[in-house]
Amino acid sequence: MREKFMLGILRVSLGIVFLAFGIGKFQNDYWARTMESMPFVQKFPWSAHYSVLGVGVLEVLTATSLIIGFFWRYAAFMAATMLLGILILVQFQEVRDIALLGMALYLALYKKEK
């Protein structure tokens, strides 16, 4: 029972972080503007703004899945993939994202002991 509760806290916590960052993409926050200014994003054949919105949608969907517990392992894997991409882009300068990657990987690889 305690283990299930703790997993729930971890899922919801990671989900809230992704929800906040996902919503921020629609409000043109700092990270949305940073992403729009990245040279590789500007090379896409569509507007950089659409790329930011797409990432925002993906973050909100991932967050929702983590928070409600629907396909949460897949959502955790998606979160880990996004976080790894972010860390590569920022050259591992965001310590917070390293911790979030650890959370996401734990959830994605979690197996209940018998």
C-alpha positions as CSV (number, residue, x, y, z in Angstrom):
1,M,0.0,0.0,0.0
2,R,2.8,2.4,0.9
3,E,4.7,1.6,-2.3
4,K,1.6,2.4,-4.4
5,F,1.0,5.6,-2.6
6,M,4.7,6.7,-3.1
7,L,4.5,5.8,-6.8
8,G,1.4,8.0,-7.0
9,I,3.2,10.9,-5.5
10,L,6.1,10.5,-7.9
11,R,3.7,10.2,-10.9
12,V,1.6,13.2,-9.9
13,S,4.7,15.3,-9.1
14,L,6.3,14.7,-12.4
15,G,3.0,15.2,-14.1
16,I,2.5,18.6,-12.5
17,V,6.0,19.7,-13.7
18,F,5.2,18.7,-17.2
19,L,1.8,20.3,-17.1
20,A,3.3,23.6,-15.9
21,F,5.9,23.6,-18.7
22,G,3.4,22.5,-21.3
23,I,1.0,25.3,-20.4
24,G,3.9,27.7,-20.5
25,K,4.5,26.9,-24.1
26,F,1.0,28.2,-24.9
27,Q,1.7,31.4,-22.9
28,N,5.0,32.1,-24.7
29,D,7.0,31.7,-21.5
30,Y,10.8,31.8,-21.3
31,W,11.3,28.2,-22.5
32,A,8.9,28.7,-25.4
33,R,10.9,31.8,-26.5
34,T,14.2,29.9,-26.0
35,M,13.0,27.0,-28.1
36,E,11.8,29.3,-30.8
37,S,15.3,30.9,-31.0
38,M,17.2,27.6,-31.3
39,P,18.8,27.4,-34.8
40,F,17.7,23.8,-35.5
41,V,14.1,24.6,-34.7
42,Q,14.2,27.5,-37.1
43,K,15.4,25.2,-39.9
44,F,12.1,23.2,-39.9
45,P,9.9,23.9,-42.9
46,W,7.2,25.2,-40.6
47,S,7.1,28.1,-38.2
48,A,9.1,27.6,-35.0
49,H,6.0,28.7,-33.1
50,Y,4.2,25.5,-34.4
51,S,7.1,23.4,-33.1
52,V,6.7,25.0,-29.7
53,L,3.0,24.4,-29.7
54,G,3.5,20.8,-30.7
55,V,5.9,20.3,-27.8
56,G,3.4,22.0,-25.5
57,V,0.7,19.6,-26.6
58,L,3.0,16.6,-26.0
59,E,4.0,17.9,-22.6
60,V,0.3,18.4,-21.6
61,L,-0.7,14.9,-22.8
62,T,2.3,13.3,-21.0
63,A,1.4,15.3,-17.8
64,T,-2.3,14.3,-18.0
65,S,-1.4,10.6,-18.4
66,L,1.0,10.7,-15.5
67,I,-1.5,12.5,-13.2
68,I,-4.5,10.3,-13.9
69,G,-2.4,7.2,-14.1
70,F,-3.5,6.1,-17.6
71,F,-0.6,4.4,-19.4
72,W,1.7,6.1,-17.0
73,R,4.7,3.9,-17.7
74,Y,4.6,5.0,-21.4
75,A,4.1,8.6,-20.4
76,A,7.1,8.3,-18.1
77,F,9.2,6.9,-20.9
78,M,8.0,9.8,-23.1
79,A,8.9,12.2,-20.3
80,A,12.4,10.7,-20.0
81,T,12.9,10.9,-23.8
82,M,11.9,14.6,-23.8
83,L,14.1,15.3,-20.8
84,L,17.1,13.6,-22.4
85,G,16.6,15.8,-25.5
86,I,16.3,18.9,-23.4
87,L,19.5,18.0,-21.5
88,I,21.4,17.4,-24.7
89,L,20.2,20.8,-26.1
90,V,21.2,22.7,-23.0
91,Q,24.4,20.6,-22.6
92,F,23.4,19.2,-19.2
93,Q,23.4,22.6,-17.6
94,E,20.0,22.2,-16.0
95,V,20.5,20.2,-12.8
96,R,16.7,20.2,-12.2
97,D,16.2,18.3,-15.5
98,I,18.7,15.7,-14.5
99,A,16.7,15.0,-11.3
100,L,13.4,14.9,-13.4
101,L,15.1,12.5,-15.8
102,G,15.8,10.2,-12.8
103,M,12.2,10.4,-11.7
104,A,10.9,9.6,-15.2
105,L,13.3,6.7,-15.7
106,Y,12.4,5.3,-12.3
107,L,8.7,5.3,-13.3
108,A,9.3,4.0,-16.8
109,L,11.4,1.1,-15.6
110,Y,9.5,0.3,-12.4
111,K,8.6,-3.3,-11.8
112,K,6.6,-4.3,-8.7
113,E,8.5,-6.8,-6.6
114,K,6.7,-10.0,-5.6
